[in-house]
Amino acid sequence: MAAHTDTSPARGGFAVTPSDVTTFPVCRALYIGVSGDVRVDFIDSGTNVLLKGAPVGALPVQVTRVYSTGTTATDIVRLV
């Protein structure tokens, strides 16, 4: 999958319900409302990574899944 190269600000956001099976369209960033660990699939062929201690705020990551297993952060929003 080609990298999302648009650098304009986010134009929308959607609440994320972490799931081990559900994917979503690529996002330009995640907003973390309550810090914690976040397990995601990056857009580069679905590489699965645990982001330890993700802080409150916007994470500039392009992902297609936020897993429930391993994710302790809450109030996550997908920015598009």
C-alpha contacts under 8 A as a table, 3 or more apart, distances in Angstrom:
res1	aa1	res2	aa2	distance
1	M	43	I	6.64
1	M	44	D	6.39
1	M	45	S	6.98
2	A	44	D	7.97
3	A	43	I	7.52
3	A	44	D	7.89
4	H	28	R	7.29
4	H	62	Q	7.71
10	A	13	G	7.60
10	A	28	R	7.19
10	A	79	L	5.78
10	A	80	V	5.13
11	R	79	L	7.50
11	R	80	V	5.86
12	G	79	L	5.88
12	G	80	V	5.22
13	G	77	V	6.14
13	G	78	R	5.38
13	G	79	L	4.44
13	G	80	V	5.88
14	F	77	V	5.43
14	F	78	R	5.12
14	F	79	L	6.70
15	A	75	D	7.48
15	A	76	I	6.16
15	A	77	V	4.50
15	A	78	R	6.21
16	V	66	V	7.57
16	V	75	D	7.65
16	V	76	I	5.44
16	V	77	V	5.38
16	V	78	R	6.21
17	T	66	V	7.79
17	T	68	S	7.96
17	T	76	I	7.77
18	P	65	R	7.67
18	P	66	V	5.04
18	P	67	Y	4.96
18	P	68	S	4.48
18	P	71	T	7.51
19	S	22	T	5.52
19	S	65	R	7.46
19	S	66	V	6.27
19	S	67	Y	4.72
19	S	68	S	4.71
19	S	69	T	7.70
20	D	65	R	7.88
20	D	66	V	7.43
20	D	67	Y	4.67
20	D	68	S	5.65
20	D	69	T	6.65
21	V	67	Y	7.75
22	T	65	R	6.69
23	T	64	T	5.40
23	T	65	R	4.84
23	T	66	V	7.92
24	F	64	T	5.11
24	F	65	R	6.24
25	P	64	T	5.89
26	V	43	I	7.00
26	V	62	Q	6.11
26	V	63	V	5.60
26	V	64	T	5.07
26	V	80	V	7.90
27	C	30	L	7.42
27	C	61	V	7.77
27	C	62	Q	5.33
27	C	63	V	6.06
27	C	64	T	7.08
27	C	78	R	6.16
27	C	79	L	5.75
27	C	80	V	4.95
28	R	60	P	6.68
28	R	61	V	6.40
28	R	62	Q	5.19
28	R	63	V	7.86
28	R	78	R	7.85
28	R	79	L	5.85
28	R	80	V	5.38
29	A	58	A	6.48
29	A	59	L	5.54
29	A	60	P	4.57
29	A	61	V	4.87
29	A	62	Q	5.78
29	A	63	V	7.74
29	A	78	R	6.36
29	A	79	L	5.20
29	A	80	V	7.12
30	L	58	A	5.63
30	L	59	L	5.20
30	L	60	P	6.72
30	L	61	V	6.59
30	L	62	Q	7.98
30	L	76	I	6.75
30	L	77	V	5.68
30	L	78	R	4.81
30	L	79	L	5.70
31	Y	56	V	7.38
31	Y	57	G	5.34
31	Y	58	A	4.27
31	Y	59	L	6.12
31	Y	76	I	5.57
31	Y	77	V	4.95
31	Y	78	R	6.45
31	Y	79	L	6.97
32	I	35	S	6.31
32	I	54	A	7.42
32	I	55	P	6.85
32	I	56	V	4.95
32	I	57	G	5.23
32	I	58	A	6.30
32	I	59	L	7.42
32	I	73	A	6.91
32	I	74	T	6.75
32	I	75	D	6.14
32	I	76	I	4.75
32	I	77	V	6.68
33	G	56	V	5.34
33	G	57	G	6.58
33	G	73	A	7.60
33	G	74	T	6.08
33	G	75	D	4.62
33	G	76	I	5.83
33	G	77	V	7.92
34	V	55	P	7.56
34	V	56	V	5.70
34	V	73	A	5.50
34	V	74	T	5.08
34	V	75	D	6.05
34	V	76	I	7.84
35	S	53	G	6.42
35	S	54	A	5.49
35	S	55	P	4.76
35	S	56	V	5.07
35	S	72	T	7.85
35	S	73	A	4.98
35	S	74	T	7.00
36	G	52	K	6.86
36	G	53	G	4.65
36	G	54	A	5.32
36	G	55	P	6.90
36	G	71	T	7.23
36	G	72	T	5.05
36	G	73	A	3.93
36	G	74	T	7.46
37	D	50	L	6.79
37	D	51	L	5.61
37	D	52	K	4.54
37	D	53	G	4.89
37	D	54	A	5.67
37	D	70	G	6.80
37	D	71	T	5.11
37	D	72	T	5.07
37	D	73	A	5.45
38	V	50	L	5.74
38	V	51	L	5.12
38	V	52	K	6.64
38	V	53	G	7.75
38	V	54	A	6.71
38	V	66	V	6.96
38	V	67	Y	7.44
38	V	70	G	6.65
38	V	71	T	4.39
38	V	72	T	6.47
38	V	73	A	6.10
39	R	48	N	7.04
39	R	49	V	5.63
39	R	50	L	4.21
39	R	51	L	6.05
39	R	66	V	5.81
39	R	67	Y	5.36
39	R	68	S	7.67
39	R	69	T	7.38
39	R	70	G	5.76
39	R	71	T	5.45
40	V	48	N	5.66
40	V	49	V	5.59
40	V	50	L	6.51
40	V	51	L	7.76
40	V	63	V	6.45
40	V	64	T	7.41
40	V	65	R	5.37
40	V	66	V	4.53
40	V	67	Y	5.94
41	D	46	G	4.88
41	D	47	T	5.28
41	D	48	N	4.50
41	D	49	V	6.49
41	D	63	V	5.47
41	D	64	T	5.72
41	D	65	R	5.15
41	D	66	V	6.80
42	F	45	S	7.21
42	F	46	G	5.16
42	F	47	T	5.25
42	F	48	N	6.52
42	F	49	V	7.59
42	F	61	V	7.57
42	F	62	Q	6.01
42	F	63	V	4.34
42	F	64	T	6.34
42	F	65	R	7.69
43	I	46	G	5.41
43	I	47	T	7.26
43	I	62	Q	6.11
43	I	63	V	5.29
43	I	64	T	6.22
44	D	47	T	6.30
46	G	64	T	7.71
50	L	70	G	7.30
51	L	54	A	6.11
54	A	59	L	7.98
54	A	73	A	7.41
63	V	66	V	7.69
66	V	71	T	7.64
67	Y	70	G	6.82
67	Y	71	T	6.23
68	S	71	T	5.36
73	A	76	I	7.32
